[in-house]
Amino acid sequence: MFIQLESNGAAVEAGDTLSLGASLTGNQTIVSKNGTFELGFFSPNGSNWYIGIWYAQIPEKTYVWVANRETPARNRSGVLKLSREGNLVLFDAEGASIWSVNTTNKASRAVILDSGNFLILSDGNKSEIPAWQSFDNPADTCLPGMVFGGQQKLVSWKSSSDPALGLFSLQVDPSGAKQLVLTWNNSVQYWESGIWDGKIYSGVPEIADKRLANMSVVSNSSGLFQSYTLIPSFKALVRFVVTKFGQVQVDVFDGGKYWSMIWSVPRDGCAVYGTCGAYGICYSKNLQFCSCGEGFKPVDDRAWVSQDWVSSGCVRQTPLNCSTDGFIDIGVTLPNDFASSYPASTKKDCRKACLRNCSCTAFSFSQPSGPCQIWSGDLLNMRNSAPSKSNSNVFIRQRSMDRRADSSESFLRLFSYKELKVATRNFRSILGSGGFGSVFKGCLSDGRDVAVKKMVASTQDEKQFRAEISSLGNIQHVNLVRLQGFCAEGSRRLLVYDYMPNGSLNSLLFTSDSKSKREVLDWKTRFEIAFGTARGTKKSGLQHARFKGGKHGRGKKSMCCSVVVHSRGRGSKAKHEGSGADVGRDDGTSNSTYSELCV
């Protein structure tokens, strides 16, 4: 039963003040005199309620302080009361105290100032003096006029809908150095501002931009303290906040609907420790810079959509089975800080060492003789990387398909259906179709174009799907269209190939359009294409295949290939029949056809 605690005390006064015995509940608020800040109850997720301070006149509600970050009122807003004894207490809907401020001096009233500071005042000899203030107990935001330093921390929200203490915090360097540091989970320091030299922090000179504000830093026996005040001619609102992404950010609001970011540090979002959560891969050049690695999916799809990557991270699509696991190279780097070295002289020995340890989740080996690095437990801080010339790529442990523990050597990537749906923009751009399915153009999160073959669900196509994986997955050759990976979720079967923008050789040799602007191939180029095709078919074993059709082909293994023209120069690539990877646009309006050459 909801207890109307305020019935025994005075109702809240209109304005900026909470008097002795007065209470706030429901949608009641107090507002600073100039109307900038408002204090009251809010619920970012519809179920948990908090006492907080926000900007009163900004359409995008922006919170600068939260009282009960770790102890929300459940389901319904509670009651905030300044008791006649001078204590500020927050009760939940059942009447239990969930947050309070007890002052040594008896309070006379509580007031919210135009600066955004919430004060409890007590009577002094000649005037009221602060007995407690929210500026001394900050959340994630430092406002102009706030003195920040000493043992204080600015701590990020846990997520966009949860103001509980997050993983990232800003504080003065605990070592005593005159600088600010960002820390992950109160344990890993991943950024520092550089030493204060009397005018600026050496690593962040923009923090003391005098066109915006005047910065003041004081060092005494209690530590390093800083504050900033806006210059009189600067009329916009400014906030200094530690974001849920683990960055320090300065935002400005000068009208309109949204805040504008002035600067943020670390400048590289991927430099934030654990920014993408467990098994997330960070792409520093992408707008949405976190993605789940191959074989993984978001722990919380809704959190992932709202970019709350660090609060959720990724989880394996298929649990490991120690004895049948393999490894894949998904093009990432990992920091060596948490890797263990193993005395292996070959990549094979390094791989075996990781396989023997069921807690080992990744390994790398620098050719030709090491070192061998092994990681255990959840993988954090994975970043995308270009293929390594030193062959020191990181291999991630995965559940092997069909219990083939050596499938890592095929270099195939396991895609999620959601990832391919996004890459193809919901399978919008069709390149062609055939008996086994349709082919769509896609762009992966790292910017690479691919051809995605979406197979029709049938028993025959399942055999074709497995045949293409087992045959093309183990072949790597410059003259063969490369199978990059596959998706096998439920009944969905998709294959991902290199995208060949120049399309089929058919379109270059046999076009009937006399007005075609395609160049005519000279005989030298034709020979190079034919030679490359021969090399590709030899590598894939097609020279042993039989022709299709006719009584001599009945009951025999028959394989065909088609020829596509590589995007660089006029080199050629061959592929097995039906893969569809060569189907590319002939022009801007129609899908190309392609010629299949049986050998």
KOLKOL-506129 format. One record per residue (C-alpha): residue in one letter; chain; x, y negated, z. Coordinates in pm, whole numbers, plus 32768, in hexadecimal, padded with zeros to 4 digits. Example, Ala and Ser with C-alpha at 12.3 -4.5 7.8 and 13.67 -1.06 7.14 Angstrom:
R   residu   chaine     c1     c2     c3
R        a        A   84CE   81C2   830C
R        s        A   8557   806A   82CA
//
This chain:
R   residu   chaine     c1     c2     c3
R        m        A   8000   8000   8000
R        f        A   8087   7EA8   7FA4
R        i        A   80CB   7DD5   80DA
R        q        A   808B   7C61   80B2
R        l        A   81A8   7BF4   8191
R        e        A   8180   7A86   8138
R        s        A   8028   7A80   81DA
R        n        A   80CD   7A4E   832C
R        g        A   819C   7929   82B1
R        a        A   817D   77F1   81E1
R        a        A   814C   7807   806C
R        v        A   826D   779A   7F92
R        e        A   8280   7623   7F63
R        a        A   8276   759A   7E05
R        g        A   83CA   752A   7D88
R        d        A   852A   75A0   7DD4
R        t        A   850D   75FF   7F43
R        l        A   84B4   772E   8017
R        s        A   845E   76B6   8176
R        l        A   8470   7779   82BC
R        g        A   8360   7880   82C1
R        a        A   8317   785C   814C
R        s        A   831C   797A   8052
R        l        A   8338   79C4   7EDF
R        t        A   827E   7AE3   7E3C
R        g        A   81F5   7B49   7CE8
R        n        A   8227   7A33   7BE9
R        q        A   826B   7923   7CEA
R        t        A   83B1   7868   7CB0
R        i        A   8475   773A   7D1F
R        v        A   8515   7655   7C19
R        s        A   863B   7566   7C37
R        k        A   85E4   73F4   7C31
R        n        A   8657   73B8   7ACC
R        g        A   85A6   74F2   7A54
R        t        A   86E0   75AA   79E1
R        f        A   86DB   76D7   7ACA
R        e        A   85C6   77AF   7B58
R        l        A   85C9   78B6   7C6E
R        g        A   84D0   79CF   7C95
R        f        A   8484   7B3B   7C4C
R        f        A   84D3   7BDA   7AFE
R        s        A   84D0   7D39   7A69
R        p        A   85B6   7D7F   793F
R        n        A   852B   7EDE   790D
R        g        A   83C5   7EC9   798D
R        s        A   83FB   7FAE   7AB8
R        n        A   850A   7F16   7B95
R        w        A   84E6   7DB9   7C26
R        y        A   85F5   7CC6   7C8E
R        i        A   861C   7B69   7D1F
R        g        A   86E7   7A9C   7C2B
R        i        A   8736   7949   7B99
R        w        A   8709   78F8   7A29
R        y        A   86FE   77CD   793F
R        a        A   859D   7746   7952
R        q        A   857B   76A8   77FA
R        i        A   8634   779A   7712
R        p        A   8557   7880   763D
R        e        A   864E   79A1   765B
R        k        A   863C   79E1   77D1
R        t        A   87A1   79DC   7852
R        y        A   87F1   7A42   79B7
R        v        A   8918   79AB   7A71
R        w        A   88F2   7A4B   7BC9
R        v        A   884B   7B80   7C5D
R        a        A   8821   7BB6   7DD4
R        n        A   87C9   7D27   7DFA
R        r        A   8891   7DC0   7CDB
R        e        A   88B1   7F15   7D80
R        t        A   8765   7F1B   7E3D
R        p        A   8642   7EC5   7D56
R        a        A   84DA   7EC1   7DC2
R        r        A   8430   7FE7   7D19
R        n        A   82FE   7FC8   7C39
R        r        A   8284   7E7E   7CCA
R        s        A   8327   7D39   7D2D
R        g        A   8361   7D0F   7E9F
R        v        A   836A   7BDF   7F83
R        l        A   848B   7AEE   7FC0
R        k        A   845F   7A43   8111
R        l        A   8522   7941   81D5
R        s        A   84C4   79A9   8335
R        r        A   848B   78B3   844E
R        e        A   85C7   793F   84EB
R        g        A   8683   78BC   83BD
R        n        A   86CF   7A04   830A
R        l        A   8690   7A36   8198
R        v        A   85FD   7B93   8162
R        l        A   8580   7C4D   802F
R        f        A   8474   7D53   806F
R        d        A   83F8   7E57   7F77
R        a        A   8285   7E94   7F36
R        e        A   8273   7F83   8060
R        g        A   8304   7E82   814D
R        a        A   8462   7F17   816F
R        s        A   8589   7E29   8176
R        i        A   8665   7E66   8045
R        w        A   8747   7D2F   8049
R        s        A   878D   7C1B   8141
R        v        A   886B   7AF6   81A1
R        n        A   88AE   7ABB   8311
R        t        A   8955   7972   8369
R        t        A   8A0B   7917   84A8
R        n        A   8968   77C2   84A7
R        k        A   87EE   77B9   84AC
R        a        A   876B   775E   8355
R        s        A   8684   7638   831D
R        r        A   8627   7677   81B1
R        a        A   869F   7714   806A
R        v        A   86BF   764A   7F29
R        i        A   8727   7680   7DC0
R        l        A   8805   756B   7D36
R        d        A   8825   74DD   7BD8
R        s        A   8977   7590   7BBF
R        g        A   88CC   76E5   7BE2
R        n        A   894E   7716   7D44
R        f        A   8855   77A3   7E40
R        l        A   889D   771F   7F9E
R        i        A   882B   7772   80FD
R        l        A   8851   7634   81C7
R        s        A   8869   7609   833E
R        d        A   8852   74D0   8412
R        g        A   899D   742F   8466
R        n        A   89EB   730F   854D
R        k        A   89A0   7205   844C
R        s        A   892A   72BF   8317
R        e        A   88DB   7416   828C
R        i        A   8A01   74FB   8246
R        p        A   8A10   7635   816A
R        a        A   89F2   7774   8235
R        w        A   89FD   7854   8100
R        q        A   8A03   7822   7F86
R        s        A   89DB   78FC   7E52
R        f        A   8B16   785F   7DB8
R        d        A   8BE0   791D   7EBF
R        n        A   8B39   7A62   7E59
R        p        A   8B3D   7A5C   7CDB
R        a        A   8AB0   7B64   7BF2
R        d        A   8B3C   7B67   7A8E
R        t        A   8B37   79F0   7A49
R        c        A   8C0C   78C6   7AAD
R        l        A   8B52   777B   7A86
R        p        A   8BE7   761D   7A75
R        g        A   8C3D   75A7   7BD4
R        m        A   8C63   7706   7C61
R        v        A   8DAE   774B   7D10
R        f        A   8E1E   78A9   7CB2
R        g        A   8F49   7966   7D38
R        g        A   8FDA   7A07   7E6D
R        q        A   8F33   7B58   7EA0
R        q        A   8E05   7B08   7DC7
R        k        A   8DAC   7BCF   7C8F
R        l        A   8CCE   7B92   7B66
R        v        A   8C39   7CE8   7B18
R        s        A   8B82   7D3B   79D4
R        w        A   8A23   7DC3   79C6
R        k        A   8A13   7F3D   79A4
R        s        A   8941   7F13   7868
R        s        A   8861   7E12   77C3
R        s        A   8738   7E94   788D
R        d        A   87F0   7EE4   79D2
R        p        A   8898   7DCE   7A9D
R        a        A   893D   7ECA   7B86
R        l        A   8AB6   7EB3   7BA8
R        g        A   8B54   7F12   7A5D
R        l        A   8CAC   7F9D   7A0C
R        f        A   8D58   7E55   79B7
R        s        A   8DCB   7D47   7AA7
R        l        A   8E96   7C06   7A9D
R        q        A   8F67   7B99   7BC5
R        v        A   90A8   7AEE   7C29
R        d        A   91CC   7BDE   7C02
R        p        A   91DC   7CAB   7D47
R        s        A   9357   7CB9   7D26
R        g        A   936A   7B48   7D79
R        a        A   93C3   7AD0   7C1B
R        k        A   931D   7989   7BB9
R        q        A   9242   7A1D   7AAE
R        l        A   90ED   7ABA   7A72
R        v        A   90C4   7C2A   7A1C
R        l        A   8FAF   7D03   798F
R        t        A   8F88   7E5B   7A2C
R        w        A   8EC7   7F94   79CD
R        n        A   8E1D   8056   7AE4
R        n        A   8EEE   7FA5   7BEE
R        s        A   9018   8075   7B81
R        v        A   90A2   8027   7A25
R        q        A   911C   7EC8   79D7
R        y        A   90FE   7E92   785F
R        w        A   9122   7D18   782A
R        e        A   91D2   7BF3   78CE
R        s        A   91B4   7A7F   788E
R        g        A   9324   7A31   78B0
R        i        A   93B9   795A   79C3
R        w        A   9322   7807   7A18
R        d        A   942F   7705   79C9
R        g        A   937F   75D8   7A5E
R        k        A   92BA   7589   7923
R        i        A   924E   76CD   787E
R        y        A   9255   7847   78A1
R        s        A   936B   78A8   77B1
R        g        A   92A0   79B9   7705
R        v        A   915A   78F5   76EA
R        p        A   91A3   7787   769E
R        e        A   903B   7751   762C
R        i        A   8FC0   7783   7790
R        a        A   9038   7621   77DB
R        d        A   8FA8   757B   76A3
R        k        A   8F79   7411   7715
R        r        A   8E7E   73CE   7602
R        l        A   8D91   74AA   76C8
R        a        A   8DF1   74A3   7836
R        n        A   8EF6   7441   7936
R        m        A   8FA0   756B   79DA
R        s        A   9023   7565   7B3E
R        v        A   90F7   7676   7BDA
R        v        A   916A   7672   7D44
R        s        A   9258   7765   7DEB
R        n        A   926C   7780   7F65
R        s        A   929B   787F   8077
R        s        A   9144   7914   802E
R        g        A   9195   7951   7EC1
R        l        A   915B   78B9   7D6B
R        f        A   9018   77F9   7D30
R        q        A   8F93   7759   7BF3
R        s        A   8E69   7689   7B8D
R        y        A   8DFC   75C3   7A5F
R        t        A   8D1D   7496   7A27
R        l        A   8C8B   7428   78DD
R        i        A   8CFF   72DE   784D
R        p        A   8BEE   71D1   786C
R        s        A   8BBC   71B1   76F4
R        f        A   8B7A   7327   76CC
R        k        A   8A04   7353   76F9
R        a        A   89DB   74C3   76A7
R        l        A   89B8   75E2   779F
R        v        A   8AED   76BB   77D4
R        r        A   8B1F   780C   787A
R        f        A   8C54   78E0   78B9
R        v        A   8BEC   7A4E   78C8
R        v        A   8C78   7BAF   78DB
R        t        A   8BAC   7C6B   77D8
R        k        A   8B32   7DD3   77D7
R        f        A   8C39   7E0B   76C5
R        g        A   8D53   7DBE   77BA
R        q        A   8DB3   7C6E   7727
R        v        A   8DC3   7B14   77C5
R        q        A   8CED   7A31   76F1
R        v        A   8CA1   78BB   76EE
R        d        A   8B49   7864   7661
R        v        A   8AAD   7715   760F
R        f        A   893D   76BE   75E9
R        d        A   88EE   7573   7543
R        g        A   8786   75AD   74E0
R        g        A   86DE   76A3   73F9
R        k        A   8699   7809   7460
R        y        A   87E9   78AF   749C
R        w        A   8939   7885   7543
R        s        A   8A71   784B   7472
R        m        A   8BB3   78F9   74D3
R        i        A   8CE2   780F   74E0
R        w        A   8DEA   7917   7528
R        s        A   8E17   7A69   75CB
R        v        A   8F38   7B3D   764A
R        p        A   8FC1   7C3C   760B
R        r        A   8F99   7BC5   74A5
R        d        A   8FA2   7D2C   742B
R        g        A   8E6E   7DD8   74BA
R        c        A   8F1C   7F28   7496
R        a        A   9022   7EB5   7591
R        v        A   8F1A   7ECB   76A4
R        y        A   8F53   8008   776B
R        g        A   8E44   810D   7731
R        t        A   8D73   801C   7663
R        c        A   8CCA   8132   7599
R        g        A   8CA3   8225   76B8
R        a        A   8D08   8392   76B3
R        y        A   8D50   841C   7555
R        g        A   8CF0   82D2   74B1
R        i        A   8DCC   824D   7399
R        c        A   8E12   80D8   7382
R        y        A   8E20   802C   722D
R        s        A   8EAA   7ECE   726B
R        k        A   8E46   7E4A   7113
R        n        A   8CDA   7EB9   7126
R        l        A   8BC0   7DE2   71AD
R        q        A   8B3B   7F0E   726E
R        f        A   8C91   7F87   72D1
R        c        A   8C3D   80C7   738C
R        s        A   8BE7   8214   72EC
R        c        A   8BD1   8377   736D
R        g        A   8CE0   845F   72EF
R        e        A   8C99   8586   720E
R        g        A   8BE4   8695   72CB
R        f        A   8B65   859E   73CF
R        k        A   8A24   84D7   73FD
R        p        A   89BB   83B6   74E0
R        v        A   895F   841A   7642
R        d        A   8845   831B   7634
R        d        A   87C4   82B8   74D9
R        r        A   870B   8189   7561
R        a        A   883D   810A   7617
R        w        A   890E   813F   74DE
R        v        A   881B   8075   7408
R        s        A   882F   7F54   7503
R        q        A   89AD   7F71   74F6
R        d        A   89CE   7FEA   765D
R        w        A   8AE2   80D4   75ED
R        v        A   8BB6   80D1   7726
R        s        A   8A90   8125   7809
R        s        A   8A3A   825E   7743
R        g        A   8B4F   82D2   765A
R        c        A   8B36   8413   758F
R        v        A   8B04   8584   75D9
R        r        A   8B56   86BD   7512
R        q        A   8A4A   873B   7426
R        t        A   8ABD   889F   7469
R        p        A   8B67   8903   75B0
R        l        A   8CC7   898D   759B
R        n        A   8D02   8B02   75B4
R        c        A   8E6C   8B17   7620
R        s        A   8EC7   8C58   756A
R        t        A   8E38   8BF3   7416
R        d        A   8E88   8A80   7404
R        g        A   8F4A   89D4   72F1
R        f        A   8FC1   8873   72A7
R        i        A   8F72   8763   71AB
R        d        A   9027   8626   714A
R        i        A   8F25   8510   7153
R        g        A   9017   83F4   710F
R        v        A   9043   8362   726A
R        t        A   9158   82F8   7355
R        l        A   915E   8327   74CC
R        p        A   9234   8272   75CF
R        n        A   9351   8344   7656
R        d        A   9320   82C4   77BA
R        f        A   9247   83EC   781A
R        a        A   92E9   84F4   773E
R        s        A   93C7   860C   77BB
R        s        A   9501   8672   7702
R        y        A   9532   87DF   76AC
R        p        A   967D   887C   763E
R        a        A   960D   88F5   74E7
R        s        A   96F1   88EC   73B8
R        t        A   95E0   891C   72B1
R        k        A   9480   88A4   7276
R        k        A   9406   8A0B   7285
R        d        A   949A   8A3C   73E1
R        c        A   9406   88F0   7455
R        r        A   92B1   895B   73D6
R        k        A   92C9   8AAB   7486
R        a        A   9329   8A00   75CC
R        c        A   91EF   892F   75BB
R        l        A   9114   8A59   7561
R        r        A   9194   8B20   768B
R        n        A   911F   8A0C   7777
R        c        A   8FA4   89F8   776F
R        s        A   8FAD   8897   7803
R        c        A   908A   881B   76E5
R        t        A   8FB7   8745   75FB
R        a        A   90B7   86BF   7501
R        f        A   9220   86D9   7491
R        s        A   9314   862C   73A9
R        f        A   9465   8692   7321
R        s        A   955D   85AF   7271
R        q        A   960B   8663   7157
R        p        A   9702   86F7   7134
R        s        A   9762   8748   729D
R        g        A   9672   8699   7389
R        p        A   9622   8622   7485
R        c        A   94EB   86ED   74D4
R        q        A   93E3   8620   758D
R        i        A   92B3   86BE   7633
R        w        A   917C   8613   76C0
R        s        A   9086   86A9   77B9
R        g        A   8F27   8649   7821
R        d        A   8E48   8546   777B
R        l        A   8EF9   8478   7672
R        l        A   8EF4   82FE   769B
R        n        A   8F7E   81E2   75C4
R        m        A   8F7B   8297   7477
R        r        A   8FBC   81A7   7357
R        n        A   8F9B   81E6   71E5
R        s        A   90E2   81FA   712C
R        a        A   9168   821F   6FCD
R        p        A   91F8   8372   6F6E
R        s        A   9349   839C   7018
R        k        A   947B   83BD   6F3D
R        s        A   9534   845C   705F
R        n        A   942D   856F   7080
R        s        A   93F2   8511   71ED
R        n        A   9278   84FC   71D4
R        v        A   91A1   8555   72FE
R        f        A   90DF   869D   72E3
R        i        A   8F9A   86AD   73A7
R        r        A   8F20   87F6   7436
R        q        A   8DD8   8870   739C
R        r        A   8CFF   89A4   73A3
R        s        A   8D65   8A63   726A
R        m        A   8C61   8AAC   7161
R        d        A   8C1F   8C21   7135
R        r        A   8D1D   8C67   724B
R        r        A   8E3F   8C0C   7165
R        a        A   8F3E   8B88   725B
R        d        A   901F   8B12   7142
R        s        A   8F19   8A36   709E
R        s        A   8FDD   8904   710B
R        e        A   90CE   8940   6FF2
R        s        A   8FB9   88FD   6EF6
R        f        A   8FB1   8791   6F66
R        l        A   8E35   8793   6F4B
R        r        A   8D73   8690   700C
R        l        A   8C2E   86E4   70BD
R        f        A   8B31   85CE   7088
R        s        A   89F0   8592   7143
R        y        A   88B2   856B   7079
R        k        A   8878   8415   7112
R        e        A   89D2   83A6   70A7
R        l        A   8992   840B   6F3D
R        k        A   8838   8372   6F42
R        v        A   88D3   8226   6FA7
R        a        A   89F1   824D   6EAD
R        t        A   88FF   8281   6D8B
R        r        A   8809   8179   6E08
R        n        A   8700   8284   6E37
R        f        A   8767   8333   6CF4
R        r        A   870E   8206   6C21
R        s        A   880E   8208   6B07
R        i        A   87E6   834C   6A46
R        l        A   88FF   83A7   695A
R        g        A   8865   84DF   68C3
R        s        A   87BC   8627   690D
R        g        A   87E0   8793   68B4
R        g        A   8765   88EC   6905
R        f        A   87F8   88EC   6A62
R        g        A   8793   878D   6AD1
R        s        A   87C9   861A   6A9D
R        v        A   8900   8545   6ABC
R        f        A   8905   83EC   6B5D
R        k        A   8A0A   82DE   6B76
R        g        A   8A70   8289   6CDA
R        c        A   8B65   81B3   6D9B
R        l        A   8BF9   823A   6EDF
R        s        A   8C2E   8166   7014
R        d        A   8DA0   8141   6FBB
R        g        A   8D46   80A8   6E68
R        r        A   8D8C   81D5   6D88
R        d        A   8C97   8220   6C6F
R        v        A   8C1D   8388   6C59
R        a        A   8B2E   845F   6B92
R        v        A   8A36   8510   6C76
R        k        A   898B   8647   6BF0
R        k        A   8841   8691   6CA0
R        m        A   87EC   87FC   6C5F
R        v        A   8692   8890   6C3F
R        a        A   8643   897D   6D5D
R        s        A   8636   8AE3   6CDF
R        t        A   86E6   8C2C   6D17
R        q        A   879B   8C0D   6BCB
R        d        A   880D   8AAB   6C18
R        e        A   8889   8B1A   6D6E
R        k        A   896B   8C11   6CB8
R        q        A   89DA   8AFC   6BCA
R        f        A   8A1C   8A16   6CF1
R        r        A   8AF9   8B12   6DA2
R        a        A   8BA6   8B70   6C5D
R        e        A   8C07   8A0A   6C15
R        i        A   8C88   89D5   6D76
R        s        A   8D55   8B14   6D77
R        s        A   8DE5   8ADC   6C1C
R        l        A   8E17   8964   6BFD
R        g        A   8E53   8931   6D72
R        n        A   8F9A   89F0   6D62
R        i        A   901B   894D   6C23
R        q        A   90CD   87FF   6C1B
R        h        A   9150   8791   6AC7
R        v        A   917E   8647   6A13
R        n        A   90B6   86C6   68EA
R        l        A   8F8E   874B   69AE
R        v        A   8E6C   867E   6A31
R        r        A   8E9D   8694   6BA7
R        l        A   8D90   8717   6C8E
R        q        A   8DB2   862B   6DB7
R        g        A   8CBB   86D5   6E9E
R        f        A   8B5D   8753   6EDA
R        c        A   8A28   873A   6FB4
R        a        A   896D   886A   7038
R        e        A   8860   87F6   712C
R        g        A   8733   88DA   7145
R        s        A   86BC   891C   6FE2
R        r        A   8774   87EE   6F56
R        r        A   889C   883B   6E74
R        l        A   8970   8725   6DE2
R        l        A   8AC7   871A   6D3E
R        v        A   8BA4   85E6   6D30
R        y        A   8C97   85B7   6C0F
R        d        A   8D85   84AE   6B90
R        y        A   8CC7   83AD   6AC4
R        m        A   8D3E   838D   695B
R        p        A   8CC7   8238   68DB
R        n        A   8D32   8279   6771
R        g        A   8C40   839C   675B
R        s        A   8C43   84C2   666E
R        l        A   8D31   84F9   654B
R        n        A   8BF7   8539   647F
R        s        A   8BA0   83CA   6489
R        l        A   8CF2   836D   63F9
R        l        A   8D03   8473   62E6
R        f        A   8BA0   84A6   626F
R        t        A   8AE3   8362   62A6
R        s        A   89E6   8324   6192
R        d        A   89C4   81B3   61DB
R        s        A   8A76   80FF   60C0
R        k        A   8A6A   7FBD   6187
R        s        A   8B0E   8056   62B6
R        k        A   8C1F   7F7F   6346
R        r        A   8CE0   80AB   63CA
R        e        A   8E41   80C3   6349
R        v        A   8E9B   81D0   6250
R        l        A   8F91   82C9   62DC
R        d        A   90D3   82F1   621A
R        w        A   9163   844D   61E4
R        k        A   9273   8421   62EB
R        t        A   916B   83D8   63F3
R        r        A   9098   84FB   6379
R        f        A   91C3   85E3   639D
R        e        A   9205   8567   6502
R        i        A   909A   85A8   655C
R        a        A   90A3   8703   64C2
R        f        A   91EA   8754   6573
R        g        A   9164   86D9   66C1
R        t        A   9029   87A9   6691
R        a        A   90FA   88DC   664B
R        r        A   91C5   88A4   6786
R        g        A   9087   887D   6852
R        t        A   8FE2   89B5   67C8
R        k        A   911E   8A7E   67FD
R        k        A   9133   8A0B   6968
R        s        A   8FC7   8A68   69A8
R        g        A   8FEB   8BBD   6907
R        l        A   8EF6   8B74   67F0
R        q        A   8FDD   8C0F   66EC
R        h        A   8F5F   8D63   6761
R        a        A   8DF0   8D0B   6735
R        r        A   8D07   8D97   662D
R        f        A   8C2A   8CD7   653F
R        k        A   8AC2   8CB2   65AB
R        g        A   89AF   8D4F   64E0
R        g        A   89A7   8E78   63F2
R        k        A   89BD   8FE6   644B
R        h        A   8B32   8FD0   648E
R        g        A   8AFC   8ED3   65A3
R        r        A   89E8   8F93   6650
R        g        A   8A50   900F   67A7
R        k        A   8BA0   8F60   6794
R        k        A   8C18   8E3B   6867
R        s        A   8BE4   8D05   6791
R        m        A   8C65   8BAE   67E6
R        c        A   8C5A   8A68   672B
R        c        A   8CF3   8917   6760
R        s        A   8CB3   87B9   66E6
R        v        A   8DB0   86A9   66A6
R        v        A   8DA5   8553   6742
R        v        A   8E89   842B   670B
R        h        A   8F47   83B0   6839
R        s        A   8F15   824C   68AB
R        r        A   9085   81FB   688E
R        g        A   9101   8201   672B
R        r        A   9076   831A   6654
R        g        A   90DD   844D   6716
R        s        A   8FDC   8563   6724
R        k        A   8F4C   863E   6833
R        a        A   8E93   8786   680D
R        k        A   8D85   8810   68ED
R        h        A   8CB5   8947   6918
R        e        A   8B66   8951   686D
R        g        A   8A47   88BA   692D
R        s        A   8B0B   87EE   6A27
R        g        A   8A92   86B1   6985
R        a        A   8BB7   85E9   6A08
R        d        A   8C0F   8561   68B3
R        v        A   8AC1   84C4   686A
R        g        A   8AFB   834E   6859
R        r        A   8A57   8220   67BC
R        d        A   8A8C   81F0   6648
R        d        A   8A02   8091   6662
R        g        A   8938   7FBE   674D
R        t        A   87E8   804C   66F2
R        s        A   87E6   81C2   66B9
R        n        A   8873   82FE   674B
R        s        A   8985   83A6   6687
R        t        A   8983   850A   660A
R        y        A   8AB5   85E4   660F
R        s        A   8B44   86F2   6537
R        e        A   8B9B   8840   65D1
R        l        A   8CC0   88EF   652D
R        c        A   8CC5   8A69   6564
R        v        A   8E1F   8AFF   6565
//
